[in-house]
Amino acid sequence: FRDRQGIIWCGLSGSGIAKYDPLKYQFKTLGNEPTNPNSLPDNMVFDIYKASNGNYYVGTQNKGFSEYNPVTGQFYTYSQSSKFGMISNTIYDIAEDNDKNMWIASWGGLMKVDMRTKQISFDQEQNLLTAKKLYSIIKLKNADSLFITSENGPVFYSLKEKKWKPCADNLMQSNAFIGRYVYEGDQNVLWLC
């Protein structure tokens, strides 16, 4: 994505984060430094999300969810999501709700980060296949819901009711659309790719 200063941020497969400044024609990388606990925890970066508080949130393949403070240049890794070997440490996408909580699409299911307490809670629905192996997540603009795509198709999650809501059968072709990226455009049209 491109930030307000025009810097382009890219998550890299094995090399951390690349920041490109098009005015200076320069790249800067942020990577894991094994002896620095405040560095990027994993060089396999699947998602970078800039929140309303100005901080950046990073989803990685093996070390979970981290918060990057651009002022200090330090990362804070949420230990509840970073235990090696857990399926919830693979983070594919991040979204923010109207209450400033972060919602995370992970291989292990849906996670909520309460930004006031810095605590992670898991919302795992054992009887719904689309609630597992999540790829993308978006907070819908005009609804109090998340739209989530998974290995097994799309699903809605009601933030108000804290309940999973399967997509109507006629909305998608029997889970034919997995979707790794979701964008909500004009007139609340969802674009999946």
The 8 nearest C-alpha neighbors of each residue, nearest first, counted from 0:
[[1, 8, 7, 2, 9, 47, 6, 48],
 [0, 2, 7, 6, 5, 8, 3, 4],
 [1, 3, 5, 6, 4, 7, 0, 8],
 [4, 2, 5, 1, 6, 7, 0, 53],
 [3, 5, 2, 6, 1, 20, 7, 22],
 [4, 6, 2, 3, 1, 7, 20, 21],
 [7, 5, 20, 2, 1, 19, 4, 18],
 [6, 8, 1, 19, 18, 0, 5, 2],
 [9, 7, 18, 0, 17, 1, 6, 19],
 [10, 8, 17, 16, 11, 18, 7, 0],
 [11, 9, 16, 44, 45, 15, 46, 17],
 [12, 10, 15, 14, 44, 16, 13, 9],
 [11, 13, 43, 14, 44, 42, 10, 15],
 [12, 14, 43, 42, 11, 15, 44, 41],
 [13, 15, 42, 11, 12, 30, 16, 43],
 [16, 14, 42, 30, 11, 29, 44, 43],
 [17, 15, 10, 29, 28, 11, 9, 30],
 [16, 18, 28, 9, 27, 8, 19, 29],
 [19, 17, 8, 27, 7, 26, 28, 6],
 [18, 20, 26, 7, 6, 25, 21, 17],
 [19, 21, 6, 25, 22, 23, 24, 26],
 [22, 20, 24, 23, 19, 25, 6, 5],
 [23, 21, 20, 24, 25, 5, 6, 19],
 [22, 24, 25, 21, 20, 19, 26, 6],
 [25, 23, 21, 20, 22, 26, 19, 27],
 [26, 24, 23, 20, 19, 27, 21, 22],
 [27, 25, 19, 18, 20, 17, 28, 24],
 [26, 28, 18, 17, 19, 25, 29, 16],
 [29, 27, 17, 16, 18, 30, 26, 15],
 [28, 30, 16, 15, 17, 39, 27, 31],
 [31, 29, 15, 39, 42, 28, 32, 14],
 [30, 32, 39, 40, 38, 41, 42, 33],
 [31, 33, 35, 34, 38, 30, 39, 36],
 [32, 34, 35, 31, 36, 38, 40, 39],
 [35, 33, 32, 36, 38, 31, 37, 40],
 [34, 36, 32, 37, 38, 33, 31, 39],
 [37, 35, 38, 34, 33, 40, 32, 74],
 [38, 36, 74, 73, 35, 75, 39, 40],
 [39, 37, 74, 31, 35, 36, 32, 40],
 [38, 40, 31, 30, 41, 74, 37, 29],
 [39, 41, 31, 38, 62, 42, 76, 65],
 [42, 40, 43, 31, 39, 62, 59, 61],
 [41, 43, 15, 13, 14, 30, 44, 31],
 [42, 44, 13, 12, 60, 41, 59, 15],
 [45, 43, 59, 10, 11, 46, 42, 15],
 [44, 46, 59, 91, 58, 10, 43, 60],
 [47, 45, 58, 92, 57, 44, 91, 10],
 [48, 46, 57, 56, 58, 55, 10, 49],
 [49, 47, 56, 55, 50, 93, 57, 46],
 [50, 48, 55, 54, 56, 53, 47, 51],
 [51, 49, 52, 53, 54, 55, 48, 95],
 [50, 52, 53, 49, 99, 54, 95, 55],
 [53, 51, 50, 54, 49, 99, 55, 68],
 [54, 52, 51, 50, 49, 55, 68, 69],
 [55, 53, 68, 52, 50, 49, 67, 69],
 [54, 56, 49, 67, 48, 66, 50, 57],
 [57, 55, 66, 48, 47, 65, 67, 49],
 [56, 58, 47, 65, 46, 64, 66, 48],
 [59, 57, 90, 64, 46, 45, 63, 44],
 [60, 58, 44, 63, 45, 90, 43, 62],
 [59, 61, 89, 43, 90, 62, 44, 45],
 [60, 62, 89, 88, 59, 63, 83, 41],
 [63, 61, 81, 88, 59, 41, 40, 60],
 [62, 64, 88, 81, 80, 59, 89, 90],
 [63, 65, 58, 57, 77, 80, 76, 59],
 [66, 64, 76, 57, 75, 56, 77, 74],
 [65, 67, 56, 75, 74, 55, 57, 76],
 [68, 66, 74, 55, 73, 54, 56, 69],
 [67, 69, 54, 70, 72, 73, 71, 74],
 [70, 68, 72, 71, 67, 54, 73, 55],
 [71, 69, 68, 72, 73, 67, 54, 53],
 [72, 70, 73, 69, 68, 67, 74, 37],
 [73, 71, 69, 68, 70, 67, 74, 38],
 [74, 72, 37, 71, 68, 67, 38, 75],
 [75, 73, 67, 37, 66, 38, 39, 65],
 [76, 74, 66, 65, 37, 67, 77, 73],
 [77, 75, 65, 78, 64, 74, 66, 40],
 [76, 78, 79, 80, 64, 65, 81, 75],
 [77, 79, 81, 80, 76, 82, 63, 64],
 [80, 78, 77, 81, 119, 82, 118, 63],
 [81, 79, 63, 88, 78, 77, 64, 82],
 [80, 82, 62, 63, 78, 88, 79, 83],
 [83, 81, 85, 80, 84, 88, 62, 78],
 [84, 82, 85, 81, 61, 62, 88, 86],
 [83, 85, 82, 86, 88, 61, 87, 81],
 [86, 84, 87, 88, 83, 82, 107, 81],
 [85, 87, 107, 88, 106, 89, 84, 105],
 [86, 88, 107, 85, 89, 105, 106, 80],
 [89, 87, 63, 80, 81, 86, 62, 61],
 [90, 88, 60, 87, 61, 105, 106, 63],
 [91, 89, 105, 58, 59, 63, 92, 88],
 [90, 92, 134, 45, 105, 104, 46, 58],
 [93, 91, 104, 135, 46, 103, 90, 136],
 [92, 94, 103, 102, 104, 48, 136, 101],
 [95, 93, 102, 137, 101, 136, 138, 103],
 [94, 96, 101, 100, 99, 102, 138, 97],
 [97, 95, 99, 98, 100, 138, 101, 94],
 [96, 98, 99, 95, 100, 143, 138, 140],
 [97, 99, 96, 100, 95, 101, 114, 113],
 [100, 98, 96, 97, 95, 101, 114, 51],
 [101, 99, 113, 114, 96, 95, 98, 112],
 [100, 102, 95, 112, 94, 111, 103, 99],
 [103, 101, 111, 94, 93, 110, 95, 112],
 [102, 104, 93, 110, 109, 92, 105, 111],
 [103, 105, 133, 92, 109, 91, 134, 135],
 [106, 104, 90, 108, 107, 133, 87, 89],
 [105, 107, 132, 133, 87, 89, 108, 86],
 [108, 106, 87, 86, 105, 132, 131, 109],
 [109, 107, 131, 105, 106, 123, 130, 132],
 [108, 110, 104, 122, 103, 121, 105, 123],
 [109, 111, 121, 103, 120, 102, 122, 119],
 [110, 112, 102, 120, 119, 101, 103, 113],
 [113, 111, 119, 101, 118, 100, 114, 117],
 [114, 112, 100, 117, 118, 115, 116, 111],
 [113, 115, 117, 100, 116, 112, 99, 101],
 [114, 116, 113, 117, 118, 100, 112, 99],
 [115, 117, 118, 114, 113, 112, 119, 100],
 [118, 116, 114, 113, 115, 112, 119, 77],
 [119, 117, 116, 113, 112, 120, 114, 79],
 [120, 118, 112, 111, 113, 110, 79, 121],
 [119, 121, 111, 110, 112, 118, 122, 113],
 [120, 122, 110, 109, 123, 111, 119, 108],
 [123, 121, 109, 110, 124, 120, 108, 111],
 [122, 124, 108, 121, 125, 109, 130, 131],
 [123, 125, 126, 127, 130, 122, 163, 131],
 [124, 126, 127, 123, 128, 130, 131, 122],
 [127, 125, 124, 128, 130, 123, 129, 131],
 [126, 128, 129, 130, 124, 125, 131, 163],
 [127, 129, 130, 131, 151, 126, 125, 124],
 [128, 130, 151, 131, 127, 149, 152, 154],
 [131, 129, 128, 127, 108, 124, 123, 133],
 [132, 130, 108, 129, 133, 128, 107, 106],
 [133, 131, 106, 149, 150, 107, 108, 105],
 [132, 134, 149, 104, 105, 106, 131, 148],
 [135, 133, 149, 91, 179, 148, 104, 92],
 [136, 134, 92, 148, 147, 179, 180, 104],
 [135, 137, 147, 146, 92, 104, 94, 93],
 [136, 138, 146, 145, 94, 139, 147, 181],
 [139, 137, 145, 96, 144, 94, 140, 146],
 [138, 140, 142, 141, 145, 144, 137, 146],
 [141, 139, 142, 138, 187, 183, 143, 144],
 [142, 140, 139, 143, 187, 144, 138, 186],
 [143, 141, 144, 139, 140, 138, 145, 157],
 [142, 144, 158, 157, 159, 139, 141, 145],
 [145, 143, 157, 158, 142, 156, 139, 138],
 [144, 146, 138, 156, 137, 155, 139, 147],
 [145, 147, 155, 137, 136, 154, 138, 156],
 [148, 146, 136, 154, 135, 153, 155, 145],
 [149, 147, 153, 135, 134, 152, 178, 177],
 [148, 150, 133, 152, 134, 151, 132, 129],
 [149, 151, 132, 177, 152, 133, 129, 134],
 [152, 150, 129, 149, 128, 174, 177, 153],
 [151, 153, 174, 177, 149, 148, 129, 176],
 [154, 152, 148, 147, 149, 129, 166, 177],
 [153, 155, 165, 166, 147, 146, 164, 129],
 [154, 156, 146, 164, 145, 163, 165, 147],
 [155, 157, 163, 145, 144, 162, 164, 158],
 [158, 156, 144, 162, 161, 160, 159, 163],
 [159, 157, 161, 144, 160, 143, 156, 145],
 [158, 160, 157, 161, 143, 144, 162, 156],
 [159, 161, 162, 157, 158, 156, 163, 144],
 [162, 160, 158, 157, 159, 156, 163, 122],
 [163, 161, 157, 160, 156, 164, 158, 159],
 [162, 164, 156, 155, 157, 165, 161, 154],
 [163, 165, 155, 156, 154, 162, 166, 157],
 [166, 164, 154, 155, 167, 163, 153, 129],
 [167, 165, 154, 168, 170, 164, 153, 155],
 [166, 168, 170, 169, 165, 171, 164, 154],
 [169, 167, 170, 171, 173, 166, 172, 174],
 [168, 170, 167, 171, 172, 173, 166, 174],
 [171, 169, 167, 168, 166, 172, 173, 174],
 [172, 170, 169, 173, 174, 168, 175, 176],
 [171, 173, 175, 174, 169, 170, 168, 176],
 [174, 172, 175, 171, 168, 169, 152, 176],
 [173, 175, 152, 176, 172, 171, 151, 153],
 [176, 174, 172, 173, 177, 152, 171, 151],
 [177, 175, 174, 178, 152, 171, 153, 172],
 [176, 178, 152, 150, 149, 148, 175, 151],
 [179, 177, 192, 191, 180, 176, 148, 181],
 [178, 180, 134, 135, 192, 177, 181, 148],
 [179, 181, 192, 178, 135, 191, 182, 134],
 [182, 180, 191, 190, 135, 189, 192, 183],
 [181, 183, 190, 189, 184, 191, 180, 137],
 [184, 182, 189, 188, 187, 190, 181, 185],
 [185, 183, 188, 187, 182, 189, 186, 190],
 [184, 186, 187, 188, 183, 189, 182, 140],
 [185, 187, 188, 184, 183, 189, 141, 140],
 [188, 186, 185, 184, 183, 189, 140, 141],
 [187, 189, 184, 186, 183, 185, 190, 182],
 [190, 188, 183, 182, 184, 187, 191, 181],
 [189, 191, 182, 181, 183, 188, 192, 184],
 [192, 190, 181, 178, 180, 189, 182, 179],
 [191, 178, 180, 179, 181, 190, 177, 176]]
